[in-house]
Amino acid sequence: MTAEVLIVGAGPTGMTTANELQLAGVSCVLADRLPRASELSKAGGLQSRTQEAFDQRGLLEPLLATGDYPVTTAHFAGNLLPLARGRHRFPWRSLPQVAIEGFLEKHLAVRGIPIRRNHELVGLAQDADGITATFAGGTEIRAQYLVAADGGRSTVRKLLGAEFSGRPGTATTVAADVRLSAEVPMHTITPEGYRAQVFPLGVDAEGRPLRRLTFGGPGWSLERDVPVTEDEIRTGLKTVFGDRVELVELRYARRITNAALQAAQYRHGRVFLAGDAAHVHLPLGAQGMNTGIQDAMNLGWKLAAAVRGTAPEGLLDSYHAERHPVGAAVLRNVQAQSLLLDVGPDPAAARSLFADLVRLPEVQYLLDDLLSGMGIRYALPDSEDHPLVGLPAPGLGPELRAGRGVLMDPGRRFGDLAARWADRVDRVETGAEAMLVRPDGYVAWAGDPDGLEPAIRRWFGALVG
């Protein structure tokens, strides 16, 4: 079997990558070791920037139409950020990962990209022309490139021998999908250091609300593989909430660690690490899933250009250059939150001080930019010359549905130049300001007209023929 790109792992990162490739007309195979889709929502929220990216592909409206996904308020280490709510075009939503995966799987199937399940990767080799992946049972797939989106325990990463370093897990927290008898606060920390977080996960088939419950504290850090029981959940609820709430139903439970690890390199020849295969951390604010989806948005169009032969020199290397700092920043903020959520007198004092700081609007806005993905600015070559370069393009949606570059040309000055790259860049004669926008929605050029053609060549390659 052959494909232009092989994607290992059919979570949100892998499926978003597949969608980007199919938009560009690049063939891909999406393989996953599991026999069926997971019923566990490792994440339960969709950030503003991810919603914006889905809207730019025409995916957001049909995704939101699949259920009732309420707008919620972001938090940092349990401190709510109410002043930040509504700052961006798309507010934070409570949207479980299983719903996102189910929607993307159906979307891809309609477009002729099924998930090949029961495909456990056991071997990987690469040469100058491509990669050969071997699966249990003897199936081989030959592809030009491979995207590893196979999670925190990535088989691809292990087969590569890729460095994956940082802080190993020192404690575990219980995470469970449950139905509860009553509403409780979203974040609670007792004077003894026991803590619980409760987030909405939509409703079940009968319309009953589901919740994601996480809790921990003194004595609750057990080995990761120790099963979580209903009695343990009931004890946790009673310890934190007393008699205010009871467990009605336990859907799924597991233990998660506070490990904070990142791959030293996201690119290994023709293999690219994305999502949890590239970075893992304690799940706080769904940052892992959202960061992985943004990894895919950054990588997909670049791989497509490489397959088509239009990628300029250095384009594939820019994936690591741009996304590795983003992943490192996420690990830093999660570790800071972990410290504030820890037990003992020192974290308690820090929590008290931090709670006072979070009341300041400037602090809420800074943390909101950190958590929502809207504050990401890539250090692009011309980013010092114009305040927009390197940031998400403001207000764009339908213009990016085709997954191509976009030249916003409200002054109608660049028609001749745009026509020369019309096979890769669409020209739009509207907008407030002239700018060149990459397929992933980030501004690649604005300002000096003399800089436009070099920017087009830098990101979309030289003319062919």
C-alpha positions as CSV (number, residue, x, y, z in Angstrom):
1,M,0.0,0.0,0.0
2,T,1.3,3.5,-0.8
3,A,0.3,7.0,0.1
4,E,1.8,10.4,-0.1
5,V,1.5,10.9,3.7
6,L,0.9,8.3,6.4
7,I,-0.7,9.5,9.7
8,V,-0.3,7.3,12.7
9,G,-2.9,8.0,15.3
10,A,-6.6,9.0,14.7
11,G,-7.2,11.5,17.5
12,P,-8.0,15.2,16.9
13,T,-4.4,15.9,15.9
14,G,-4.2,13.1,13.3
15,M,-7.7,13.7,11.9
16,T,-7.1,17.5,11.6
17,T,-3.8,16.7,9.7
18,A,-5.7,14.4,7.4
19,N,-8.3,17.1,6.7
20,E,-5.6,19.6,5.9
21,L,-4.0,17.2,3.4
22,Q,-7.3,16.3,1.7
23,L,-8.1,20.0,1.2
24,A,-4.8,20.3,-0.7
25,G,-5.5,17.2,-2.8
26,V,-2.8,15.1,-1.1
27,S,-3.5,11.4,-0.5
28,C,-3.1,10.1,3.0
29,V,-3.6,7.0,5.1
30,L,-4.9,7.4,8.6
31,A,-4.0,4.4,10.8
32,D,-4.8,3.7,14.5
33,R,-3.9,0.8,16.7
34,L,-7.3,0.8,18.6
35,P,-10.0,-1.5,17.2
36,R,-12.6,1.2,17.8
37,A,-12.8,4.9,18.8
38,S,-12.1,5.7,22.4
39,E,-15.0,6.5,24.7
40,L,-12.7,8.7,26.9
41,S,-12.6,12.5,26.5
42,K,-9.1,13.3,27.5
43,A,-10.0,17.0,26.9
44,G,-13.3,18.8,27.4
45,G,-12.9,22.3,25.9
46,L,-12.3,24.1,22.7
47,Q,-10.2,27.2,22.8
48,S,-10.9,30.4,20.9
49,R,-8.0,30.0,18.4
50,T,-9.0,26.4,17.6
51,Q,-12.6,27.4,17.1
52,E,-11.3,30.2,14.8
53,A,-9.2,27.7,12.8
54,F,-12.2,25.3,12.5
55,D,-14.4,28.2,11.3
56,Q,-11.8,29.0,8.7
57,R,-12.2,25.5,7.3
58,G,-16.0,25.6,7.5
59,L,-16.0,23.0,10.3
60,L,-17.1,25.0,13.4
61,E,-20.8,25.5,12.6
62,P,-21.5,21.8,11.8
63,L,-19.5,20.7,14.8
64,L,-21.4,22.9,17.2
65,A,-24.7,21.7,15.6
66,T,-24.0,18.1,16.9
67,G,-24.9,18.9,20.5
68,D,-25.3,21.4,23.2
69,Y,-21.9,22.8,24.1
70,P,-22.2,25.7,26.5
71,V,-19.9,28.7,26.6
72,T,-17.7,28.5,29.7
73,T,-15.2,30.6,31.6
74,A,-11.5,29.8,31.4
75,H,-9.4,29.3,34.5
76,F,-5.8,29.3,35.6
77,A,-5.1,26.9,38.4
78,G,-8.7,27.0,39.5
79,N,-8.9,30.8,39.4
80,L,-11.7,31.9,37.0
81,L,-11.1,34.6,34.4
82,P,-14.5,36.2,34.1
83,L,-13.3,39.5,32.8
84,A,-11.6,37.7,29.8
85,R,-14.9,36.1,28.7
86,G,-16.1,37.5,25.4
87,R,-12.8,39.1,24.4
88,H,-12.5,37.0,21.3
89,R,-14.9,36.3,18.4
90,F,-15.3,32.7,19.6
91,P,-15.6,32.3,23.4
92,W,-14.3,29.2,25.2
93,R,-16.7,26.3,24.9
94,S,-17.2,23.1,26.9
95,L,-16.9,20.5,24.1
96,P,-15.8,16.9,24.9
97,Q,-13.0,15.3,22.9
98,V,-15.1,12.3,21.9
99,A,-17.6,14.6,20.2
100,I,-14.8,16.3,18.2
101,E,-13.4,12.9,17.2
102,G,-16.8,11.6,16.2
103,F,-17.5,14.6,14.1
104,L,-14.1,14.6,12.4
105,E,-14.2,10.9,11.7
106,K,-17.6,11.3,9.9
107,H,-16.3,14.4,8.0
108,L,-13.2,12.5,6.7
109,A,-15.2,9.4,5.8
110,V,-17.5,11.4,3.5
111,R,-14.3,12.7,1.8
112,G,-12.9,9.2,1.3
113,I,-10.5,9.0,4.2
114,P,-11.5,6.1,6.5
115,I,-9.6,5.3,9.7
116,R,-7.7,2.0,9.3
117,R,-8.2,0.6,12.8
118,N,-6.4,-2.4,14.4
119,H,-3.2,-1.1,12.8
120,E,-0.5,-1.4,15.4
121,L,2.8,0.0,14.2
122,V,5.8,-2.3,14.9
123,G,8.5,-1.1,12.5
124,L,9.6,2.0,10.8
125,A,12.4,2.7,8.3
126,Q,13.1,5.8,6.2
127,D,15.4,6.5,3.2
128,A,16.0,9.4,0.9
129,D,12.7,8.9,-1.0
130,G,10.3,8.1,1.8
131,I,9.3,5.9,4.8
132,T,8.2,2.3,5.2
133,A,5.9,1.5,8.1
134,T,5.3,-2.1,9.2
135,F,2.2,-3.1,11.2
136,A,1.4,-6.1,13.3
137,G,0.2,-8.8,10.9
138,G,2.7,-7.9,8.2
139,T,1.0,-5.0,6.4
140,E,3.4,-2.4,5.0
141,I,2.7,1.1,4.0
142,R,5.1,3.2,1.9
143,A,4.7,7.0,2.0
144,Q,6.7,10.1,1.3
145,Y,6.2,11.5,4.8
146,L,4.9,10.2,8.2
147,V,3.1,12.2,10.9
148,A,3.2,10.7,14.4
149,A,0.0,11.7,16.1
150,D,-0.1,8.5,18.3
151,G,-0.2,10.1,21.7
152,G,2.0,10.5,24.8
153,R,3.3,6.9,24.6
154,S,4.0,7.3,20.9
155,T,5.3,4.2,19.2
156,V,6.7,6.2,16.4
157,R,8.7,8.3,18.8
158,K,10.1,5.2,20.5
159,L,11.0,3.6,17.1
160,L,12.9,6.8,16.2
161,G,14.7,6.8,19.5
162,A,13.7,10.5,19.7
163,E,14.7,12.4,22.8
164,F,11.7,13.1,25.0
165,S,12.8,15.0,28.1
166,G,11.6,17.2,30.9
167,R,10.0,16.4,34.3
168,P,8.7,12.8,34.7
169,G,5.5,12.2,36.6
170,T,5.8,12.5,40.4
171,A,2.1,12.2,41.3
172,T,-1.3,11.1,39.8
173,T,-4.7,12.6,39.8
174,V,-8.1,10.8,39.3
175,A,-10.0,11.8,36.2
176,A,-13.6,10.4,35.6
177,D,-16.6,11.0,33.4
178,V,-19.6,10.9,35.7
179,R,-23.2,11.9,36.4
180,L,-23.7,13.6,39.7
181,S,-26.8,14.2,41.9
182,A,-26.4,18.0,42.1
183,E,-24.4,20.9,40.8
184,V,-21.2,21.8,42.5
185,P,-18.6,24.6,42.0
186,M,-16.2,24.2,39.0
187,H,-13.1,24.5,41.2
188,T,-12.8,23.6,44.9
189,I,-9.8,23.3,47.2
190,T,-10.3,22.4,50.9
191,P,-8.1,23.8,53.7
192,E,-6.5,20.4,54.0
193,G,-5.3,20.5,50.3
194,Y,-7.9,18.2,48.7
195,R,-9.1,19.6,45.4
196,A,-11.7,18.9,42.8
197,Q,-12.6,20.3,39.4
198,V,-15.9,19.6,37.7
199,F,-16.5,20.5,34.0
200,P,-19.6,20.0,31.9
201,L,-19.2,17.3,29.1
202,G,-22.6,17.8,27.4
203,V,-25.4,15.3,27.8
204,D,-25.9,11.6,27.3
205,A,-28.4,9.9,24.9
206,E,-31.2,10.6,27.4
207,G,-30.4,14.3,27.8
208,R,-28.8,13.9,31.2
209,P,-25.8,16.1,32.0
210,L,-22.4,14.5,32.1
211,R,-19.4,15.9,34.0
212,R,-15.6,15.5,34.0
213,L,-14.4,15.2,37.5
214,T,-10.8,15.4,38.6
215,F,-9.6,15.2,42.2
216,G,-6.5,14.7,44.2
217,G,-4.8,15.6,47.4
218,P,-2.9,13.9,50.3
219,G,-2.9,10.2,49.9
220,W,-4.5,10.0,46.5
221,S,-1.4,9.7,44.3
222,L,-1.4,6.0,43.4
223,E,0.4,4.3,40.6
224,R,-0.9,5.2,37.1
225,D,-2.2,1.6,36.4
226,V,-4.1,1.1,39.6
227,P,-7.8,0.9,38.7
228,V,-10.1,3.7,39.9
229,T,-13.2,2.3,41.7
230,E,-16.6,3.7,42.3
231,D,-15.9,3.7,46.0
232,E,-12.8,5.8,45.5
233,I,-14.9,8.3,43.5
234,R,-17.6,8.5,46.2
235,T,-14.9,9.0,48.9
236,G,-13.3,11.8,46.8
237,L,-16.7,13.6,46.4
238,K,-17.4,13.3,50.1
239,T,-14.0,14.5,51.1
240,V,-14.3,17.7,49.0
241,F,-18.0,18.4,49.0
242,G,-19.3,16.6,52.1
243,D,-23.0,15.5,51.7
244,R,-23.8,18.1,49.0
245,V,-23.4,15.7,46.0
246,E,-23.4,11.9,45.3
247,L,-22.2,9.8,42.4
248,V,-25.1,8.7,40.2
249,E,-23.1,7.0,37.4
250,L,-19.4,6.4,36.6
251,R,-18.8,6.2,32.9
252,Y,-15.0,6.1,32.7
253,A,-12.1,6.7,35.0
254,R,-8.3,6.7,34.9
255,R,-5.3,8.2,36.6
256,I,-3.3,11.0,35.0
257,T,0.2,12.1,35.9
258,N,1.8,15.5,36.2
259,A,4.6,14.6,33.8
260,A,5.8,17.5,31.7
261,L,7.8,16.2,28.7
262,Q,8.6,17.5,25.2
263,A,10.4,16.1,22.2
264,A,13.7,17.8,21.6
265,Q,13.0,17.8,17.8
266,Y,9.6,17.7,16.1
267,R,11.2,16.7,12.7
268,H,13.2,13.6,12.2
269,G,13.9,13.5,8.4
270,R,10.6,12.6,6.8
271,V,8.9,11.9,10.1
272,F,7.1,14.7,12.1
273,L,5.9,14.5,15.7
274,A,2.6,16.3,16.6
275,G,0.2,16.5,19.4
276,D,0.9,14.4,22.5
277,A,3.6,12.5,20.6
278,A,5.5,15.8,20.8
279,H,4.5,17.2,24.2
280,V,2.7,15.8,27.3
281,H,1.6,17.5,30.5
282,L,-1.1,17.4,33.2
283,P,-4.5,18.1,31.5
284,L,-5.4,21.6,32.5
285,G,-7.7,23.6,30.3
286,A,-7.7,21.2,27.3
287,Q,-4.4,22.7,26.2
288,G,-3.0,19.4,25.0
289,M,-5.7,18.7,22.5
290,N,-5.9,22.3,21.3
291,T,-2.2,22.6,20.9
292,G,-2.1,19.3,19.0
293,I,-4.9,20.6,16.6
294,Q,-2.8,23.8,16.1
295,D,0.3,21.6,15.4
296,A,-1.7,19.9,12.6
297,M,-2.9,23.2,11.2
298,N,0.7,24.4,11.0
299,L,2.1,21.2,9.6
300,G,-0.6,20.1,7.1
301,W,-0.2,22.8,4.4
302,K,3.6,22.6,4.6
303,L,3.6,18.9,4.0
304,A,1.2,19.4,1.1
305,A,3.5,21.9,-0.5
306,A,6.4,19.5,-0.1
307,V,4.4,16.7,-1.8
308,R,3.4,19.0,-4.6
309,G,7.0,20.1,-5.1
310,T,6.2,23.8,-4.4
311,A,7.7,24.0,-0.9
312,P,10.4,26.6,-0.6
313,E,13.7,25.7,1.1
314,G,13.2,25.5,4.9
315,L,9.4,25.3,4.9
316,L,9.3,21.9,6.5
317,D,11.9,22.9,9.1
318,S,9.7,25.9,10.1
319,Y,7.2,23.5,11.6
320,H,9.7,22.7,14.5
321,A,10.9,26.3,14.7
322,E,7.3,27.7,15.1
323,R,5.6,25.0,17.1
324,H,8.3,23.8,19.6
325,P,8.3,27.2,21.4
326,V,4.5,27.0,21.6
327,G,4.7,23.6,23.2
328,A,7.4,24.7,25.6
329,A,5.2,27.7,26.7
330,V,2.3,25.4,27.4
331,L,4.4,23.1,29.5
332,R,5.6,26.1,31.5
333,N,2.1,27.4,32.2
334,V,0.8,24.0,33.2
335,Q,3.7,23.4,35.6
336,A,3.0,26.8,37.1
337,Q,-0.6,25.8,37.6
338,S,0.5,22.5,39.0
339,L,2.5,24.3,41.6
340,L,-0.5,26.5,42.6
341,L,-2.7,23.4,42.9
342,D,-0.2,21.5,45.1
343,V,-0.8,20.9,48.8
344,G,1.1,22.3,51.7
345,P,1.6,25.7,53.3
346,D,3.8,27.3,50.6
347,P,1.4,26.6,47.7
348,A,-1.5,27.8,49.9
349,A,0.3,31.1,50.5
350,A,1.1,31.4,46.7
351,R,-2.6,30.6,45.9
352,S,-3.8,33.4,48.1
353,L,-1.4,35.9,46.6
354,F,-2.2,34.7,43.0
355,A,-6.0,35.0,43.7
356,D,-5.5,38.7,44.5
357,L,-3.4,39.2,41.3
358,V,-6.0,37.5,39.1
359,R,-8.6,40.1,40.1
360,L,-6.6,42.6,38.0
361,P,-7.9,43.0,34.4
362,E,-4.4,43.0,32.9
363,V,-3.6,39.7,34.5
364,Q,-6.8,38.1,33.4
365,Y,-6.2,39.3,29.8
366,L,-2.6,38.0,29.8
367,L,-3.7,34.6,31.1
368,D,-6.5,34.5,28.7
369,D,-4.2,35.0,25.8
370,L,-1.9,32.3,27.2
371,L,-4.7,29.8,27.5
372,S,-6.9,30.6,24.5
373,G,-4.1,30.4,21.9
374,M,-4.9,33.9,20.7
375,G,-1.7,35.3,22.1
376,I,0.6,33.0,20.0
377,R,2.9,35.0,17.7
378,Y,5.3,33.2,15.5
379,A,8.7,34.8,15.1
380,L,8.5,35.1,11.3
381,P,11.2,36.9,9.4
382,D,9.3,40.1,9.0
383,S,7.5,40.1,12.3
384,E,9.5,43.0,13.6
385,D,8.5,45.2,10.7
386,H,4.7,45.1,11.3
387,P,2.6,44.4,14.4
388,L,0.3,41.9,12.5
389,V,3.0,39.6,11.1
390,G,3.2,36.3,12.9
391,L,-0.3,36.7,14.5
392,P,-3.6,35.1,13.5
393,A,-5.2,37.2,10.8
394,P,-8.1,39.1,12.3
395,G,-11.6,38.4,11.2
396,L,-10.9,35.9,8.4
397,G,-13.3,32.9,7.9
398,P,-14.7,31.9,4.5
399,E,-11.6,33.3,2.8
400,L,-9.5,30.4,4.1
401,R,-12.0,27.6,3.5
402,A,-10.0,26.2,0.6
403,G,-6.8,25.8,2.7
404,R,-4.8,28.0,0.4
405,G,-2.9,31.2,1.0
406,V,-4.9,34.4,0.8
407,L,-3.7,37.9,-0.3
408,M,-6.0,40.5,1.1
409,D,-5.8,43.3,-1.4
410,P,-8.5,46.0,-0.6
411,G,-6.6,48.7,-2.6
412,R,-6.4,46.4,-5.7
413,R,-2.7,47.1,-6.0
414,F,-1.4,43.6,-6.4
415,G,-3.5,41.9,-9.1
416,D,-0.6,41.2,-11.4
417,L,1.6,39.8,-8.7
418,A,-1.2,37.6,-7.3
419,A,-2.0,36.2,-10.8
420,R,1.5,34.7,-11.0
421,W,0.9,32.6,-7.8
422,A,-2.8,32.0,-8.5
423,D,-2.3,28.2,-8.2
424,R,-1.3,28.6,-4.6
425,V,-2.7,32.0,-3.3
426,D,-6.2,33.4,-3.6
427,R,-6.7,37.2,-3.9
428,V,-9.5,38.9,-2.0
429,E,-10.3,42.6,-2.8
430,T,-11.8,43.3,0.6
431,G,-10.6,43.8,4.2
432,A,-9.2,46.7,6.2
433,E,-5.6,46.2,5.4
434,A,-3.4,44.5,2.7
435,M,-1.9,41.3,4.1
436,L,-0.6,37.9,3.0
437,V,-2.1,35.1,5.1
438,R,-0.8,31.6,5.2
439,P,-3.2,28.6,4.9
440,D,-3.0,28.1,8.7
441,G,-4.5,31.6,9.2
442,Y,-1.3,33.5,10.3
443,V,-0.2,36.8,8.7
444,A,3.0,36.3,6.7
445,W,3.3,39.9,5.3
446,A,1.7,43.3,5.8
447,G,2.9,46.9,5.3
448,D,5.8,47.6,2.9
449,P,4.6,46.7,-0.6
450,D,8.2,45.9,-1.6
451,G,8.2,43.0,0.9
452,L,5.2,41.2,-0.6
453,E,6.9,39.3,-3.4
454,P,9.7,38.1,-1.2
455,A,7.2,36.9,1.3
456,I,5.2,35.0,-1.3
457,R,8.3,33.3,-2.4
458,R,9.4,32.6,1.1
459,W,6.1,30.8,2.1
460,F,4.7,29.6,-1.2
461,G,7.8,28.9,-3.3
462,A,9.1,30.0,-6.6
463,L,7.1,29.9,-9.8
464,V,6.9,26.6,-11.5
465,G,7.6,26.3,-15.3
